Amino acid sequence: MVNLRIVPNLWSLTRPKEVLKEAKRTIYSKPPRNRIGAAQSFFVMSVFAAAMFVPAAWILHHLPEYRQKAQHTPSSSSSPSSSSSPGSCSSSF
């Protein structure tokens, strides 16, 4: 007799075998029913490449504007003693 405290869910142990059988059923080794032409492949790859490169190109093109905005941001306080630069040691515990 199997102690159920040791094996709380026996079904979960056999589940991976069933999933593997399902995966094997969906794998086909025959040629495709509908062939995809060169034009369709080129179009899909072009759309994918554009989706990857256009946002990166936009950011790189506008990088000088982003840098100018970062330099011209007003600081919260104008006193030099309360600056919070990485090298300053201001301990306010």
Distance bins in CASP14 RR format, pairs under 12 A and 6 or more apart:
PFRMAT RR
TARGET T0000
AUTHOR 0000-0000-0000
RMODE 2
METHOD distances of the structure
MODEL  1
1 7 0 0 0 0 0 1 0 0 0 0 0
2 8 0 0 0 0 0 1 0 0 0 0 0
2 10 1 0 0 1 0 0 0 0 0 0 0
2 13 0 0 0 0 0 1 0 0 0 0 0
3 10 0 0 0 0 0 1 0 0 0 0 0
4 10 0 0 0 0 1 0 0 0 0 0 0
6 13 0 0 0 0 0 1 0 0 0 0 0
7 13 1 0 0 1 0 0 0 0 0 0 0
7 14 0 0 0 0 0 1 0 0 0 0 0
9 15 0 0 0 0 1 0 0 0 0 0 0
11 17 0 0 0 0 0 1 0 0 0 0 0
11 18 0 0 0 0 1 0 0 0 0 0 0
12 18 0 0 0 0 0 1 0 0 0 0 0
12 19 0 0 0 0 0 1 0 0 0 0 0
14 20 0 0 0 0 0 1 0 0 0 0 0
14 21 0 0 0 0 0 1 0 0 0 0 0
15 21 0 0 0 0 0 1 0 0 0 0 0
15 22 0 0 0 0 0 1 0 0 0 0 0
16 22 0 0 0 0 0 1 0 0 0 0 0
16 23 0 0 0 0 0 1 0 0 0 0 0
17 23 0 0 0 0 0 1 0 0 0 0 0
17 24 0 0 0 0 0 1 0 0 0 0 0
18 24 0 0 0 0 0 1 0 0 0 0 0
18 25 0 0 0 0 0 1 0 0 0 0 0
19 25 0 0 0 0 0 1 0 0 0 0 0
19 26 0 0 0 0 0 1 0 0 0 0 0
20 26 0 0 0 0 0 1 0 0 0 0 0
20 27 0 0 0 0 0 1 0 0 0 0 0
21 27 0 0 0 0 0 1 0 0 0 0 0
34 40 0 0 0 0 0 1 0 0 0 0 0
35 41 0 0 0 0 0 1 0 0 0 0 0
36 42 0 0 0 0 0 1 0 0 0 0 0
36 43 0 0 0 0 0 1 0 0 0 0 0
36 44 0 0 0 0 1 0 0 0 0 0 0
36 45 0 0 0 0 0 1 0 0 0 0 0
37 43 0 0 0 0 1 0 0 0 0 0 0
37 44 0 0 0 0 0 1 0 0 0 0 0
37 45 0 0 0 0 0 1 0 0 0 0 0
38 44 0 0 0 0 0 1 0 0 0 0 0
38 45 0 0 0 0 0 1 0 0 0 0 0
39 45 0 0 0 0 0 1 0 0 0 0 0
39 46 0 0 0 0 0 1 0 0 0 0 0
40 46 0 0 0 0 0 1 0 0 0 0 0
40 47 0 0 0 0 0 1 0 0 0 0 0
41 47 0 0 0 0 0 1 0 0 0 0 0
41 48 0 0 0 0 0 1 0 0 0 0 0
42 48 0 0 0 0 0 1 0 0 0 0 0
42 49 0 0 0 0 0 1 0 0 0 0 0
43 49 0 0 0 0 0 1 0 0 0 0 0
43 50 0 0 0 0 0 1 0 0 0 0 0
44 50 0 0 0 0 0 1 0 0 0 0 0
44 51 0 0 0 0 0 1 0 0 0 0 0
45 51 0 0 0 0 0 1 0 0 0 0 0
45 52 0 0 0 0 0 1 0 0 0 0 0
46 52 0 0 0 0 0 1 0 0 0 0 0
46 53 0 0 0 0 0 1 0 0 0 0 0
46 54 0 0 0 0 0 1 0 0 0 0 0
47 53 0 0 0 0 0 1 0 0 0 0 0
47 54 0 0 0 0 0 1 0 0 0 0 0
48 54 0 0 0 0 0 1 0 0 0 0 0
49 56 0 0 0 0 0 1 0 0 0 0 0
49 57 0 0 0 0 0 1 0 0 0 0 0
50 56 0 0 0 0 0 1 0 0 0 0 0
50 57 0 0 0 0 1 0 0 0 0 0 0
50 58 0 0 0 0 0 1 0 0 0 0 0
51 57 0 0 0 0 0 1 0 0 0 0 0
53 59 0 0 0 0 0 1 0 0 0 0 0
53 60 0 0 0 0 0 1 0 0 0 0 0
53 61 0 0 0 0 0 1 0 0 0 0 0
54 60 0 0 0 0 0 1 0 0 0 0 0
54 61 0 0 0 0 0 1 0 0 0 0 0
55 61 0 0 0 0 0 1 0 0 0 0 0
55 62 0 0 0 0 0 1 0 0 0 0 0
56 62 0 0 0 0 0 1 0 0 0 0 0
56 63 0 0 0 0 0 1 0 0 0 0 0
57 63 0 0 0 0 0 1 0 0 0 0 0
58 65 0 0 0 0 0 1 0 0 0 0 0
58 66 0 0 0 0 0 1 0 0 0 0 0
59 65 0 0 0 0 0 1 0 0 0 0 0
59 66 0 0 0 0 1 0 0 0 0 0 0
59 67 0 0 0 0 0 1 0 0 0 0 0
60 66 0 0 0 0 0 1 0 0 0 0 0
60 67 0 0 0 0 0 1 0 0 0 0 0
62 68 0 0 0 0 0 1 0 0 0 0 0
62 69 0 0 0 0 1 0 0 0 0 0 0
63 69 0 0 0 0 0 1 0 0 0 0 0
63 70 0 0 0 0 0 1 0 0 0 0 0
64 70 0 0 0 0 0 1 0 0 0 0 0
64 71 0 0 0 0 0 1 0 0 0 0 0
65 71 0 0 0 0 0 1 0 0 0 0 0
65 72 0 0 0 0 0 1 0 0 0 0 0
66 72 0 0 0 0 0 1 0 0 0 0 0
66 73 0 0 0 0 0 1 0 0 0 0 0
67 73 0 0 0 0 0 1 0 0 0 0 0
75 82 0 0 0 0 1 0 0 0 0 0 0
75 83 1 0 0 1 0 0 0 0 0 0 0
75 84 0 0 0 0 1 0 0 0 0 0 0
75 85 0 0 0 0 0 1 0 0 0 0 0
76 82 0 0 0 0 1 0 0 0 0 0 0
76 83 0 0 0 0 0 1 0 0 0 0 0
76 84 0 0 0 0 1 0 0 0 0 0 0
77 83 1 0 0 1 0 0 0 0 0 0 0
77 84 0 0 0 0 1 0 0 0 0 0 0
80 88 0 0 0 0 0 1 0 0 0 0 0
80 90 0 0 0 0 0 1 0 0 0 0 0
81 88 0 0 0 0 1 0 0 0 0 0 0
81 90 0 0 0 0 1 0 0 0 0 0 0
82 88 0 0 0 0 1 0 0 0 0 0 0
82 90 1 0 0 1 0 0 0 0 0 0 0
82 92 0 0 0 0 0 1 0 0 0 0 0
83 89 0 0 0 0 0 1 0 0 0 0 0
83 90 0 0 0 0 1 0 0 0 0 0 0
84 90 1 0 0 1 0 0 0 0 0 0 0
84 91 0 0 0 0 0 1 0 0 0 0 0
84 92 0 0 0 0 0 1 0 0 0 0 0
END
